Amino acid sequence: MKRVTFIVPMLLPRISDLAAVQLIDILEQLLACVRHHYTPQIERWHRRQRSLELDLARRPSPMLFDNDPF
């Protein structure tokens, strides 16, 4: 199943330039920690997805119509 991604508009408060930089730094550090912690699971999921996609690509597509008129 393919994920659908959409952007939800958010009303974020105005902050100073320094605060914006610090916020991004914190978020990037948090993301790095989460990626490091969950790397084995993420890689396992990606392998499964690739395997499923390859299996679907190898299967012959069902014929919608054959040569018989009736």
PQR file with spaces between the fields and no chain letter, atoms N, CA, C, O and H, PARSE charges and radii, in Angstrom:
ATOM       1  N    MET     1       0.853   -1.177    0.000 -0.4000 1.5000
ATOM       2  CA   MET     1       0.000    0.000    0.000 -0.0000 2.0000
ATOM       3  C    MET     1       0.894    1.234    0.000  0.5500 1.7000
ATOM       4  O    MET     1       1.788    1.374    0.834 -0.5500 1.4000
ATOM       5  N    LYS     2       0.637    2.104   -0.932 -0.4000 1.5000
ATOM       6  CA   LYS     2       1.452    3.306   -1.040 -0.0000 2.0000
ATOM       7  C    LYS     2       0.906    4.379   -0.094  0.5500 1.7000
ATOM       8  O    LYS     2      -0.298    4.629   -0.024 -0.5500 1.4000
ATOM       9  H    LYS     2      -0.089    1.990   -1.609  0.4000 1.0000
ATOM      10  N    ARG     3       1.835    4.997    0.625 -0.4000 1.5000
ATOM      11  CA   ARG     3       1.428    6.049    1.552 -0.0000 2.0000
ATOM      12  C    ARG     3       1.085    7.314    0.780  0.5500 1.7000
ATOM      13  O    ARG     3       1.699    7.624   -0.241 -0.5500 1.4000
ATOM      14  H    ARG     3       2.813    4.794    0.568  0.4000 1.0000
ATOM      15  N    VAL     4       0.112    8.021    1.275 -0.4000 1.5000
ATOM      16  CA   VAL     4      -0.265    9.308    0.703 -0.0000 2.0000
ATOM      17  C    VAL     4       0.240   10.384    1.645  0.5500 1.7000
ATOM      18  O    VAL     4      -0.046   10.364    2.842 -0.5500 1.4000
ATOM      19  H    VAL     4      -0.387    7.769    2.104  0.4000 1.0000
ATOM      20  N    THR     5       0.987   11.313    1.099 -0.4000 1.5000
ATOM      21  CA   THR     5       1.533   12.388    1.912 -0.0000 2.0000
ATOM      22  C    THR     5       0.869   13.696    1.509  0.5500 1.7000
ATOM      23  O    THR     5       0.737   14.000    0.324 -0.5500 1.4000
ATOM      24  H    THR     5       1.220   11.329    0.126  0.4000 1.0000
ATOM      25  N    PHE     6       0.466   14.441    2.475 -0.4000 1.5000
ATOM      26  CA   PHE     6      -0.071   15.769    2.199 -0.0000 2.0000
ATOM      27  C    PHE     6       0.408   16.717    3.279  0.5500 1.7000
ATOM      28  O    PHE     6       0.724   16.309    4.397 -0.5500 1.4000
ATOM      29  H    PHE     6       0.572   14.194    3.439  0.4000 1.0000
ATOM      30  N    ILE     7       0.456   17.962    2.930 -0.4000 1.5000
ATOM      31  CA   ILE     7       0.955   18.984    3.844 -0.0000 2.0000
ATOM      32  C    ILE     7      -0.230   19.652    4.525  0.5500 1.7000
ATOM      33  O    ILE     7      -1.165   20.119    3.875 -0.5500 1.4000
ATOM      34  H    ILE     7       0.200   18.293    2.022  0.4000 1.0000
ATOM      35  N    VAL     8      -0.168   19.686    5.835 -0.4000 1.5000
ATOM      36  CA   VAL     8      -1.210   20.349    6.610 -0.0000 2.0000
ATOM      37  C    VAL     8      -0.725   21.753    6.943  0.5500 1.7000
ATOM      38  O    VAL     8       0.337   21.920    7.543 -0.5500 1.4000
ATOM      39  H    VAL     8       0.592   19.307    6.363  0.4000 1.0000
ATOM      40  N    PRO     9      -1.496   22.756    6.557 -0.5600 1.5000
ATOM      41  CA   PRO     9      -1.053   24.116    6.897  0.2800 2.0000
ATOM      42  C    PRO     9      -1.035   24.310    8.411  0.5500 1.7000
ATOM      43  O    PRO     9      -1.955   23.910    9.125 -0.5500 1.4000
ATOM      44  N    MET    10       0.028   24.927    8.866 -0.4000 1.5000
ATOM      45  CA   MET    10       0.166   25.167   10.305 -0.0000 2.0000
ATOM      46  C    MET    10       0.376   26.648   10.540  0.5500 1.7000
ATOM      47  O    MET    10       1.047   27.334    9.769 -0.5500 1.4000
ATOM      48  H    MET    10       0.775   25.251    8.286  0.4000 1.0000
ATOM      49  N    LEU    11      -0.202   27.113   11.599 -0.4000 1.5000
ATOM      50  CA   LEU    11      -0.016   28.497   11.980 -0.0000 2.0000
ATOM      51  C    LEU    11       1.039   28.532   13.081  0.5500 1.7000
ATOM      52  O    LEU    11       0.729   28.362   14.260 -0.5500 1.4000
ATOM      53  H    LEU    11      -0.747   26.556   12.225  0.4000 1.0000
ATOM      54  N    LEU    12       2.266   28.752   12.687 -0.4000 1.5000
ATOM      55  CA   LEU    12       3.363   28.792   13.643 -0.0000 2.0000
ATOM      56  C    LEU    12       3.593   30.233   14.082  0.5500 1.7000
ATOM      57  O    LEU    12       3.404   31.165   13.300 -0.5500 1.4000
ATOM      58  H    LEU    12       2.518   28.890   11.729  0.4000 1.0000
ATOM      59  N    PRO    13       3.996   30.409   15.321 -0.5600 1.5000
ATOM      60  CA   PRO    13       4.239   31.772   15.798  0.2800 2.0000
ATOM      61  C    PRO    13       5.497   32.354   15.158  0.5500 1.7000
ATOM      62  O    PRO    13       6.386   31.614   14.739 -0.5500 1.4000
ATOM      63  N    ARG    14       5.564   33.644   15.088 -0.4000 1.5000
ATOM      64  CA   ARG    14       6.772   34.324   14.606 -0.0000 2.0000
ATOM      65  C    ARG    14       7.809   34.249   15.708  0.5500 1.7000
ATOM      66  O    ARG    14       7.520   34.519   16.874 -0.5500 1.4000
ATOM      67  H    ARG    14       4.842   34.246   15.429  0.4000 1.0000
ATOM      68  N    ILE    15       9.022   33.878   15.323 -0.4000 1.5000
ATOM      69  CA   ILE    15      10.115   33.817   16.292 -0.0000 2.0000
ATOM      70  C    ILE    15      11.323   34.525   15.688  0.5500 1.7000
ATOM      71  O    ILE    15      11.354   34.814   14.492 -0.5500 1.4000
ATOM      72  H    ILE    15       9.256   33.659   14.376  0.4000 1.0000
ATOM      73  N    SER    16      12.294   34.795   16.515 -0.4000 1.5000
ATOM      74  CA   SER    16      13.488   35.490   16.032 -0.0000 2.0000
ATOM      75  C    SER    16      14.305   34.564   15.132  0.5500 1.7000
ATOM      76  O    SER    16      14.104   33.350   15.126 -0.5500 1.4000
ATOM      77  H    SER    16      12.268   34.560   17.487  0.4000 1.0000
ATOM      78  N    ASP    17      15.223   35.152   14.378 -0.4000 1.5000
ATOM      79  CA   ASP    17      16.094   34.363   13.511 -0.0000 2.0000
ATOM      80  C    ASP    17      16.899   33.356   14.315  0.5500 1.7000
ATOM      81  O    ASP    17      17.035   32.200   13.914 -0.5500 1.4000
ATOM      82  H    ASP    17      15.386   36.138   14.383  0.4000 1.0000
ATOM      83  N    LEU    18      17.433   33.791   15.447 -0.4000 1.5000
ATOM      84  CA   LEU    18      18.222   32.908   16.293 -0.0000 2.0000
ATOM      85  C    LEU    18      17.365   31.746   16.810  0.5500 1.7000
ATOM      86  O    LEU    18      17.806   30.597   16.815 -0.5500 1.4000
ATOM      87  H    LEU    18      17.323   34.729   15.773  0.4000 1.0000
ATOM      88  N    ALA    19      16.160   32.051   17.237 -0.4000 1.5000
ATOM      89  CA   ALA    19      15.274   31.003   17.746 -0.0000 2.0000
ATOM      90  C    ALA    19      14.933   30.005   16.636  0.5500 1.7000
ATOM      91  O    ALA    19      14.845   28.805   16.893 -0.5500 1.4000
ATOM      92  H    ALA    19      15.803   32.985   17.233  0.4000 1.0000
ATOM      93  N    ALA    20      14.740   30.488   15.413 -0.4000 1.5000
ATOM      94  CA   ALA    20      14.443   29.602   14.282 -0.0000 2.0000
ATOM      95  C    ALA    20      15.615   28.666   14.016  0.5500 1.7000
ATOM      96  O    ALA    20      15.422   27.469   13.800 -0.5500 1.4000
ATOM      97  H    ALA    20      14.811   31.463   15.204  0.4000 1.0000
ATOM      98  N    VAL    21      16.818   29.205   14.029 -0.4000 1.5000
ATOM      99  CA   VAL    21      18.013   28.382   13.823 -0.0000 2.0000
ATOM     100  C    VAL    21      18.146   27.345   14.926  0.5500 1.7000
ATOM     101  O    VAL    21      18.439   26.182   14.648 -0.5500 1.4000
ATOM     102  H    VAL    21      16.975   30.177   14.204  0.4000 1.0000
ATOM     103  N    GLN    22      17.938   27.744   16.164 -0.4000 1.5000
ATOM     104  CA   GLN    22      18.050   26.816   17.284 -0.0000 2.0000
ATOM     105  C    GLN    22      16.974   25.730   17.217  0.5500 1.7000
ATOM     106  O    GLN    22      17.241   24.569   17.528 -0.5500 1.4000
ATOM     107  H    GLN    22      17.700   28.688   16.390  0.4000 1.0000
ATOM     108  N    LEU    23      15.769   26.104   16.815 -0.4000 1.5000
ATOM     109  CA   LEU    23      14.692   25.133   16.679 -0.0000 2.0000
ATOM     110  C    LEU    23      15.042   24.087   15.624  0.5500 1.7000
ATOM     111  O    LEU    23      14.865   22.892   15.857 -0.5500 1.4000
ATOM     112  H    LEU    23      15.552   27.047   16.563  0.4000 1.0000
ATOM     113  N    ILE    24      15.530   24.519   14.486 -0.4000 1.5000
ATOM     114  CA   ILE    24      15.928   23.590   13.423 -0.0000 2.0000
ATOM     115  C    ILE    24      17.050   22.684   13.910  0.5500 1.7000
ATOM     116  O    ILE    24      17.032   21.483   13.637 -0.5500 1.4000
ATOM     117  H    ILE    24      15.675   25.490   14.298  0.4000 1.0000
ATOM     118  N    ASP    25      18.023   23.235   14.624 -0.4000 1.5000
ATOM     119  CA   ASP    25      19.121   22.419   15.157 -0.0000 2.0000
ATOM     120  C    ASP    25      18.597   21.324   16.095  0.5500 1.7000
ATOM     121  O    ASP    25      19.023   20.172   16.016 -0.5500 1.4000
ATOM     122  H    ASP    25      18.037   24.210   14.846  0.4000 1.0000
ATOM     123  N    ILE    26      17.681   21.695   16.971 -0.4000 1.5000
ATOM     124  CA   ILE    26      17.111   20.723   17.902 -0.0000 2.0000
ATOM     125  C    ILE    26      16.353   19.641   17.144  0.5500 1.7000
ATOM     126  O    ILE    26      16.495   18.455   17.441 -0.5500 1.4000
ATOM     127  H    ILE    26      17.335   22.631   17.035  0.4000 1.0000
ATOM     128  N    LEU    27      15.550   20.046   16.168 -0.4000 1.5000
ATOM     129  CA   LEU    27      14.772   19.067   15.398 -0.0000 2.0000
ATOM     130  C    LEU    27      15.681   18.125   14.616  0.5500 1.7000
ATOM     131  O    LEU    27      15.410   16.927   14.540 -0.5500 1.4000
ATOM     132  H    LEU    27      15.434   21.009   15.926  0.4000 1.0000
ATOM     133  N    GLU    28      16.762   18.657   14.033 -0.4000 1.5000
ATOM     134  CA   GLU    28      17.706   17.813   13.302 -0.0000 2.0000
ATOM     135  C    GLU    28      18.407   16.829   14.233  0.5500 1.7000
ATOM     136  O    GLU    28      18.630   15.678   13.857 -0.5500 1.4000
ATOM     137  H    GLU    28      16.982   19.630   14.095  0.4000 1.0000
ATOM     138  N    GLN    29      18.754   17.263   15.436 -0.4000 1.5000
ATOM     139  CA   GLN    29      19.378   16.364   16.404 -0.0000 2.0000
ATOM     140  C    GLN    29      18.403   15.270   16.839  0.5500 1.7000
ATOM     141  O    GLN    29      18.780   14.105   16.959 -0.5500 1.4000
ATOM     142  H    GLN    29      18.573   18.198   15.741  0.4000 1.0000
ATOM     143  N    LEU    30      17.159   15.652   17.071 -0.4000 1.5000
ATOM     144  CA   LEU    30      16.136   14.679   17.446 -0.0000 2.0000
ATOM     145  C    LEU    30      15.936   13.658   16.325  0.5500 1.7000
ATOM     146  O    LEU    30      15.857   12.457   16.583 -0.5500 1.4000
ATOM     147  H    LEU    30      16.853   16.598   16.974  0.4000 1.0000
ATOM     148  N    LEU    31      15.855   14.134   15.084 -0.4000 1.5000
ATOM     149  CA   LEU    31      15.689   13.238   13.947 -0.0000 2.0000
ATOM     150  C    LEU    31      16.876   12.287   13.823  0.5500 1.7000
ATOM     151  O    LEU    31      16.687   11.102   13.548 -0.5500 1.4000
ATOM     152  H    LEU    31      15.919   15.110   14.874  0.4000 1.0000
ATOM     153  N    ALA    32      18.085   12.782   14.019 -0.4000 1.5000
ATOM     154  CA   ALA    32      19.279   11.936   13.954 -0.0000 2.0000
ATOM     155  C    ALA    32      19.226   10.852   15.030  0.5500 1.7000
ATOM     156  O    ALA    32      19.573    9.702   14.763 -0.5500 1.4000
ATOM     157  H    ALA    32      18.238   13.745   14.243  0.4000 1.0000
ATOM     158  N    CYS    33      18.801   11.200   16.227 -0.4000 1.5000
ATOM     159  CA   CYS    33      18.697   10.214   17.311 -0.0000 2.0000
ATOM     160  C    CYS    33      17.645    9.154   16.992  0.5500 1.7000
ATOM     161  O    CYS    33      17.880    7.963   17.200 -0.5500 1.4000
ATOM     162  H    CYS    33      18.519   12.134   16.444  0.4000 1.0000
ATOM     163  N    VAL    34      16.511    9.574   16.498 -0.4000 1.5000
ATOM     164  CA   VAL    34      15.434    8.637   16.171 -0.0000 2.0000
ATOM     165  C    VAL    34      15.875    7.716   15.038  0.5500 1.7000
ATOM     166  O    VAL    34      15.657    6.506   15.101 -0.5500 1.4000
ATOM     167  H    VAL    34      16.321   10.541   16.330  0.4000 1.0000
ATOM     168  N    ARG    35      16.491    8.280   14.006 -0.4000 1.5000
ATOM     169  CA   ARG    35      16.975    7.452   12.893 -0.0000 2.0000
ATOM     170  C    ARG    35      17.990    6.426   13.386  0.5500 1.7000
ATOM     171  O    ARG    35      17.927    5.260   12.999 -0.5500 1.4000
ATOM     172  H    ARG    35      16.668    9.263   13.954  0.4000 1.0000
ATOM     173  N    HIS    36      18.918    6.846   14.230 -0.4000 1.5000
ATOM     174  CA   HIS    36      19.931    5.937   14.750 -0.0000 2.0000
ATOM     175  C    HIS    36      19.286    4.796   15.543  0.5500 1.7000
ATOM     176  O    HIS    36      19.662    3.633   15.396 -0.5500 1.4000
ATOM     177  H    HIS    36      18.970    7.794   14.544  0.4000 1.0000
ATOM     178  N    HIS    37      18.327    5.144   16.372 -0.4000 1.5000
ATOM     179  CA   HIS    37      17.680    4.153   17.231 -0.0000 2.0000
ATOM     180  C    HIS    37      16.863    3.148   16.416  0.5500 1.7000
ATOM     181  O    HIS    37      16.871    1.953   16.711 -0.5500 1.4000
ATOM     182  H    HIS    37      18.022    6.089   16.492  0.4000 1.0000
ATOM     183  N    TYR    38      16.152    3.640   15.380 -0.4000 1.5000
ATOM     184  CA   TYR    38      15.234    2.790   14.620 -0.0000 2.0000
ATOM     185  C    TYR    38      15.798    2.306   13.288  0.5500 1.7000
ATOM     186  O    TYR    38      15.056    1.738   12.487 -0.5500 1.4000
ATOM     187  H    TYR    38      16.145    4.611   15.140  0.4000 1.0000
ATOM     188  N    THR    39      17.086    2.514   13.029 -0.4000 1.5000
ATOM     189  CA   THR    39      17.679    2.122   11.748 -0.0000 2.0000
ATOM     190  C    THR    39      17.403    0.668   11.377  0.5500 1.7000
ATOM     191  O    THR    39      16.994    0.416   10.244 -0.5500 1.4000
ATOM     192  H    THR    39      17.689    2.976   13.680  0.4000 1.0000
ATOM     193  N    PRO    40      17.604   -0.301   12.267 -0.5600 1.5000
ATOM     194  CA   PRO    40      17.332   -1.692   11.864  0.2800 2.0000
ATOM     195  C    PRO    40      15.887   -1.918   11.414  0.5500 1.7000
ATOM     196  O    PRO    40      15.642   -2.634   10.443 -0.5500 1.4000
ATOM     197  N    GLN    41      14.947   -1.315   12.109 -0.4000 1.5000
ATOM     198  CA   GLN    41      13.545   -1.478   11.741 -0.0000 2.0000
ATOM     199  C    GLN    41      13.242   -0.779   10.420  0.5500 1.7000
ATOM     200  O    GLN    41      12.516   -1.314    9.583 -0.5500 1.4000
ATOM     201  H    GLN    41      15.146   -0.733   12.898  0.4000 1.0000
ATOM     202  N    ILE    42      13.785    0.387   10.238 -0.4000 1.5000
ATOM     203  CA   ILE    42      13.555    1.139    9.002 -0.0000 2.0000
ATOM     204  C    ILE    42      14.108    0.368    7.813  0.5500 1.7000
ATOM     205  O    ILE    42      13.441    0.254    6.786 -0.5500 1.4000
ATOM     206  H    ILE    42      14.376    0.822   10.918  0.4000 1.0000
ATOM     207  N    GLU    43      15.328   -0.164    7.942 -0.4000 1.5000
ATOM     208  CA   GLU    43      15.925   -0.933    6.855 -0.0000 2.0000
ATOM     209  C    GLU    43      15.139   -2.202    6.572  0.5500 1.7000
ATOM     210  O    GLU    43      14.956   -2.580    5.415 -0.5500 1.4000
ATOM     211  H    GLU    43      15.870   -0.071    8.777  0.4000 1.0000
ATOM     212  N    ARG    44      14.668   -2.868    7.641 -0.4000 1.5000
ATOM     213  CA   ARG    44      13.852   -4.072    7.466 -0.0000 2.0000
ATOM     214  C    ARG    44      12.580   -3.736    6.688  0.5500 1.7000
ATOM     215  O    ARG    44      12.196   -4.475    5.781 -0.5500 1.4000
ATOM     216  H    ARG    44      14.817   -2.561    8.581  0.4000 1.0000
ATOM     217  N    TRP    45      11.933   -2.638    7.033 -0.4000 1.5000
ATOM     218  CA   TRP    45      10.703   -2.228    6.352 -0.0000 2.0000
ATOM     219  C    TRP    45      10.979   -1.937    4.880  0.5500 1.7000
ATOM     220  O    TRP    45      10.217   -2.360    4.010 -0.5500 1.4000
ATOM     221  H    TRP    45      12.245   -2.038    7.769  0.4000 1.0000
ATOM     222  N    HIS    46      12.073   -1.212    4.595 -0.4000 1.5000
ATOM     223  CA   HIS    46      12.416   -0.890    3.214 -0.0000 2.0000
ATOM     224  C    HIS    46      12.697   -2.154    2.410  0.5500 1.7000
ATOM     225  O    HIS    46      12.282   -2.255    1.255 -0.5500 1.4000
ATOM     226  H    HIS    46      12.691   -0.868    5.302  0.4000 1.0000
ATOM     227  N    ARG    47      13.404   -3.128    3.010 -0.4000 1.5000
ATOM     228  CA   ARG    47      13.666   -4.399    2.313 -0.0000 2.0000
ATOM     229  C    ARG    47      12.366   -5.110    1.982  0.5500 1.7000
ATOM     230  O    ARG    47      12.198   -5.618    0.873 -0.5500 1.4000
ATOM     231  H    ARG    47      13.741   -3.046    3.948  0.4000 1.0000
ATOM     232  N    ARG    48      11.441   -5.150    2.941 -0.4000 1.5000
ATOM     233  CA   ARG    48      10.150   -5.799    2.693 -0.0000 2.0000
ATOM     234  C    ARG    48       9.380   -5.102    1.580  0.5500 1.7000
ATOM     235  O    ARG    48       8.775   -5.753    0.728 -0.5500 1.4000
ATOM     236  H    ARG    48      11.577   -4.737    3.841  0.4000 1.0000
ATOM     237  N    GLN    49       9.406   -3.776    1.595 -0.4000 1.5000
ATOM     238  CA   GLN    49       8.693   -3.036    0.554 -0.0000 2.0000
ATOM     239  C    GLN    49       9.269   -3.329   -0.825  0.5500 1.7000
ATOM     240  O    GLN    49       8.526   -3.548   -1.781 -0.5500 1.4000
ATOM     241  H    GLN    49       9.897   -3.247    2.287  0.4000 1.0000
ATOM     242  N    ARG    50      10.607   -3.331   -0.926 -0.4000 1.5000
ATOM     243  CA   ARG    50      11.239   -3.634   -2.212 -0.0000 2.0000
ATOM     244  C    ARG    50      10.896   -5.049   -2.667  0.5500 1.7000
ATOM     245  O    ARG    50      10.648   -5.291   -3.848 -0.5500 1.4000
ATOM     246  H    ARG    50      11.211   -3.153   -0.149  0.4000 1.0000
ATOM     247  N    SER    51      10.886   -5.975   -1.716 -0.4000 1.5000
ATOM     248  CA   SER    51      10.557   -7.358   -2.036 -0.0000 2.0000
ATOM     249  C    SER    51       9.117   -7.463   -2.543  0.5500 1.7000
ATOM     250  O    SER    51       8.856   -8.157   -3.526 -0.5500 1.4000
ATOM     251  H    SER    51      11.087   -5.778   -0.757  0.4000 1.0000
ATOM     252  N    LEU    52       8.199   -6.790   -1.889 -0.4000 1.5000
ATOM     253  CA   LEU    52       6.800   -6.804   -2.324 -0.0000 2.0000
ATOM     254  C    LEU    52       6.644   -6.197   -3.712  0.5500 1.7000
ATOM     255  O    LEU    52       5.903   -6.724   -4.541 -0.5500 1.4000
ATOM     256  H    LEU    52       8.411   -6.227   -1.090  0.4000 1.0000
ATOM     257  N    GLU    53       7.331   -5.104   -3.965 -0.4000 1.5000
ATOM     258  CA   GLU    53       7.247   -4.453   -5.275 -0.0000 2.0000
ATOM     259  C    GLU    53       7.803   -5.350   -6.369  0.5500 1.7000
ATOM     260  O    GLU    53       7.249   -5.417   -7.466 -0.5500 1.4000
ATOM     261  H    GLU    53       7.933   -4.676   -3.291  0.4000 1.0000
ATOM     262  N    LEU    54       8.905   -6.044   -6.069 -0.4000 1.5000
ATOM     263  CA   LEU    54       9.473   -6.969   -7.049 -0.0000 2.0000
ATOM     264  C    LEU    54       8.535   -8.138   -7.306  0.5500 1.7000
ATOM     265  O    LEU    54       8.381   -8.570   -8.449 -0.5500 1.4000
ATOM     266  H    LEU    54       9.356   -5.990   -5.178  0.4000 1.0000
ATOM     267  N    ASP    55       7.906   -8.654   -6.255 -0.4000 1.5000
ATOM     268  CA   ASP    55       6.953   -9.749   -6.423 -0.0000 2.0000
ATOM     269  C    ASP    55       5.778   -9.325   -7.293  0.5500 1.7000
ATOM     270  O    ASP    55       5.336  -10.082   -8.157 -0.5500 1.4000
ATOM     271  H    ASP    55       8.031   -8.303   -5.327  0.4000 1.0000
ATOM     272  N    LEU    56       5.279   -8.135   -7.070 -0.4000 1.5000
ATOM     273  CA   LEU    56       4.158   -7.643   -7.878 -0.0000 2.0000
ATOM     274  C    LEU    56       4.574   -7.427   -9.323  0.5500 1.7000
ATOM     275  O    LEU    56       3.789   -7.676  -10.238 -0.5500 1.4000
ATOM     276  H    LEU    56       5.637   -7.520   -6.368  0.4000 1.0000
ATOM     277  N    ALA    57       5.794   -6.969   -9.536 -0.4000 1.5000
ATOM     278  CA   ALA    57       6.268   -6.725  -10.897 -0.0000 2.0000
ATOM     279  C    ALA    57       6.465   -8.038  -11.653  0.5500 1.7000
ATOM     280  O    ALA    57       6.309   -8.069  -12.874 -0.5500 1.4000
ATOM     281  H    ALA    57       6.431   -6.767   -8.792  0.4000 1.0000
ATOM     282  N    ARG    58       6.801   -9.110  -10.962 -0.4000 1.5000
ATOM     283  CA   ARG    58       7.036  -10.407  -11.609 -0.0000 2.0000
ATOM     284  C    ARG    58       5.752  -11.124  -11.971  0.5500 1.7000
ATOM     285  O    ARG    58       5.732  -11.923  -12.908 -0.5500 1.4000
ATOM     286  H    ARG    58       6.928   -9.085   -9.971  0.4000 1.0000
ATOM     287  N    ARG    59       4.686  -10.853  -11.248 -0.4000 1.5000
ATOM     288  CA   ARG    59       3.418  -11.538  -11.502 -0.0000 2.0000
ATOM     289  C    ARG    59       2.830  -11.059  -12.821  0.5500 1.7000
ATOM     290  O    ARG    59       2.855   -9.868  -13.131 -0.5500 1.4000
ATOM     291  H    ARG    59       4.702  -10.204  -10.487  0.4000 1.0000
ATOM     292  N    PRO    60       2.305  -11.992  -13.582 -0.5600 1.5000
ATOM     293  CA   PRO    60       1.630  -11.553  -14.816  0.2800 2.0000
ATOM     294  C    PRO    60       0.334  -10.830  -14.465  0.5500 1.7000
ATOM     295  O    PRO    60      -0.381  -11.227  -13.544 -0.5500 1.4000
ATOM     296  N    SER    61       0.048   -9.800  -15.185 -0.4000 1.5000
ATOM     297  CA   SER    61      -1.179   -9.062  -14.913 -0.0000 2.0000
ATOM     298  C    SER    61      -2.364   -9.864  -15.427  0.5500 1.7000
ATOM     299  O    SER    61      -2.266  -10.514  -16.468 -0.5500 1.4000
ATOM     300  H    SER    61       0.628   -9.478  -15.933  0.4000 1.0000
ATOM     301  N    PRO    62      -3.475   -9.827  -14.713 -0.5600 1.5000
ATOM     302  CA   PRO    62      -4.636  -10.594  -15.151  0.2800 2.0000
ATOM     303  C    PRO    62      -5.188  -10.017  -16.455  0.5500 1.7000
ATOM     304  O    PRO    62      -5.221   -8.804  -16.661 -0.5500 1.4000
ATOM     305  N    MET    63      -5.616  -10.924  -17.319 -0.4000 1.5000
ATOM     306  CA   MET    63      -6.177  -10.462  -18.598 -0.0000 2.0000
ATOM     307  C    MET    63      -7.603   -9.974  -18.353  0.5500 1.7000
ATOM     308  O    MET    63      -8.423  -10.679  -17.765 -0.5500 1.4000
ATOM     309  H    MET    63      -5.589  -11.909  -17.152  0.4000 1.0000
ATOM     310  N    LEU    64      -7.874   -8.791  -18.801 -0.4000 1.5000
ATOM     311  CA   LEU    64      -9.230   -8.261  -18.649 -0.0000 2.0000
ATOM     312  C    LEU    64     -10.135   -8.787  -19.747  0.5500 1.7000
ATOM     313  O    LEU    64     -11.331   -8.986  -19.535 -0.5500 1.4000
ATOM     314  H    LEU    64      -7.208   -8.218  -19.279  0.4000 1.0000
ATOM     315  N    PHE    65      -9.569   -9.007  -20.906 -0.4000 1.5000
ATOM     316  CA   PHE    65     -10.359   -9.471  -22.043 -0.0000 2.0000
ATOM     317  C    PHE    65      -9.617  -10.617  -22.716  0.5500 1.7000
ATOM     318  O    PHE    65      -8.388  -10.635  -22.773 -0.5500 1.4000
ATOM     319  H    PHE    65      -8.597   -8.846  -21.078  0.4000 1.0000
ATOM     320  N    ASP    66     -10.371  -11.549  -23.211 -0.4000 1.5000
ATOM     321  CA   ASP    66      -9.751  -12.582  -24.024 -0.0000 2.0000
ATOM     322  C    ASP    66     -10.272  -12.430  -25.452  0.5500 1.7000
ATOM     323  O    ASP    66     -11.002  -11.485  -25.750 -0.5500 1.4000
ATOM     324  H    ASP    66     -11.370  -11.534  -23.165  0.4000 1.0000
ATOM     325  N    ASN    67      -9.910  -13.331  -26.307 -0.4000 1.5000
ATOM     326  CA   ASN    67     -10.286  -13.193  -27.726 -0.0000 2.0000
ATOM     327  C    ASN    67     -11.703  -13.619  -28.019  0.5500 1.7000
ATOM     328  O    ASN    67     -12.217  -13.352  -29.105 -0.5500 1.4000
ATOM     329  H    ASN    67      -9.316  -14.098  -26.065  0.4000 1.0000
ATOM     330  N    ASP    68     -12.345  -14.276  -27.073 -0.4000 1.5000
ATOM     331  CA   ASP    68     -13.724  -14.720  -27.323 -0.0000 2.0000
ATOM     332  C    ASP    68     -14.674  -13.537  -27.241  0.5500 1.7000
ATOM     333  O    ASP    68     -14.611  -12.755  -26.293 -0.5500 1.4000
ATOM     334  H    ASP    68     -11.928  -14.493  -26.190  0.4000 1.0000
ATOM     335  N    PRO    69     -15.569  -13.398  -28.243 -0.5600 1.5000
ATOM     336  CA   PRO    69     -16.498  -12.257  -28.212  0.2800 2.0000
ATOM     337  C    PRO    69     -17.582  -12.403  -27.156  0.5500 1.7000
ATOM     338  O    PRO    69     -18.118  -11.401  -26.682 -0.5500 1.4000
ATOM     339  N    PHE    70     -17.925  -13.663  -26.770 -0.4000 1.5000
ATOM     340  CA   PHE    70     -18.995  -13.848  -25.797 -0.0000 2.0000
ATOM     341  C    PHE    70     -18.569  -14.716  -24.669  0.5500 1.7000
ATOM     342  O    PHE    70     -19.355  -14.974  -23.757 -0.5500 1.4000
ATOM     343  H    PHE    70     -17.490  -14.477  -27.155  0.4000 1.0000
